[in-house]
Every structure is written in C-alpha cells, then in structure tokens.
Amino acid sequence: MTDIGVYCRKEVLEHKQTDGKGSEDMECYWEFAQLPNVEKGDLFWFASEGRWQGFFVVKEVSDVVTFDSESWVSFDGGPRKPLQGFTYKVPRNELRSVG
C-alpha cells in the first residue's frame, strides 16, 4: 500500500470534504504535475493549518487521483510543514497503531 499526502489551504480541504454532498455523485479529484505511484484503496492524506487533518480513500487513478468526499476520515496525524506537490511521508504508521 502506497499512501500519499498533500498540503492545502483550509478552504480547499473544506471544499473537498463537502464536494458533491447532497447529490448522487460524491466524486472529487486532485490533479498533479507528476502523477504519484498510488492505487485504488490507498489513503490520500491532507494537511492544512500546520497539521495532518485526515484522509480520503483513493477510488481511481487515471490522469488524476479520484476519491469520494464521503470516504473522509478525520485523524490528527501530528504536525506537517507546508510542501509543494505531494509526499509519501504520511502518518500511516500512527494510524495502524491506533487501529
């Protein structure tokens, strides 16, 4: 399993969490300049305001990474400095120790 993470503004994360709510299509996507090595079922972590906030479950990977807004799981994964692009260094190990 290869999980990824991105850093974004709070407003962007809130939009992804609510995108499509109330409609049949809850699908959201994230475009990358270079597509990460990620597959269906991997976790797509989001950090904002200096902390990891939680993750979505990857639904599909084509030229973008697709996920459902309903798959959001809040999780305080600790501090995270802003970054450009994406990272494979995500709080996965911390999550496994909780579950």
ChimeraX attribute file (.defattr): number of C-alpha atoms within 10 A of each C-alpha:
attribute: neighborCount
match mode: 1-to-1
recipient: residues
	/A:1	11
	/A:2	16
	/A:3	22
	/A:4	22
	/A:5	21
	/A:6	21
	/A:7	24
	/A:8	17
	/A:9	13
	/A:10	13
	/A:11	10
	/A:12	11
	/A:13	17
	/A:14	10
	/A:15	12
	/A:16	21
	/A:17	20
	/A:18	15
	/A:19	18
	/A:20	16
	/A:21	14
	/A:22	8
	/A:23	8
	/A:24	7
	/A:25	11
	/A:26	17
	/A:27	17
	/A:28	21
	/A:29	18
	/A:30	14
	/A:31	12
	/A:32	12
	/A:33	9
	/A:34	10
	/A:35	15
	/A:36	17
	/A:37	11
	/A:38	18
	/A:39	17
	/A:40	15
	/A:41	15
	/A:42	17
	/A:43	25
	/A:44	25
	/A:45	29
	/A:46	26
	/A:47	26
	/A:48	20
	/A:49	14
	/A:50	14
	/A:51	17
	/A:52	23
	/A:53	22
	/A:54	20
	/A:55	24
	/A:56	23
	/A:57	21
	/A:58	23
	/A:59	19
	/A:60	17
	/A:61	17
	/A:62	9
	/A:63	13
	/A:64	16
	/A:65	20
	/A:66	20
	/A:67	24
	/A:68	22
	/A:69	22
	/A:70	17
	/A:71	16
	/A:72	20
	/A:73	15
	/A:74	13
	/A:75	16
	/A:76	14
	/A:77	20
	/A:78	13
	/A:79	14
	/A:80	18
	/A:81	11
	/A:82	15
	/A:83	12
	/A:84	8
	/A:85	15
	/A:86	18
	/A:87	14
	/A:88	16
	/A:89	12
	/A:90	22
	/A:91	20
	/A:92	16
	/A:93	10
	/A:94	13
	/A:95	12
	/A:96	8
	/A:97	7
	/A:98	6
	/A:99	5
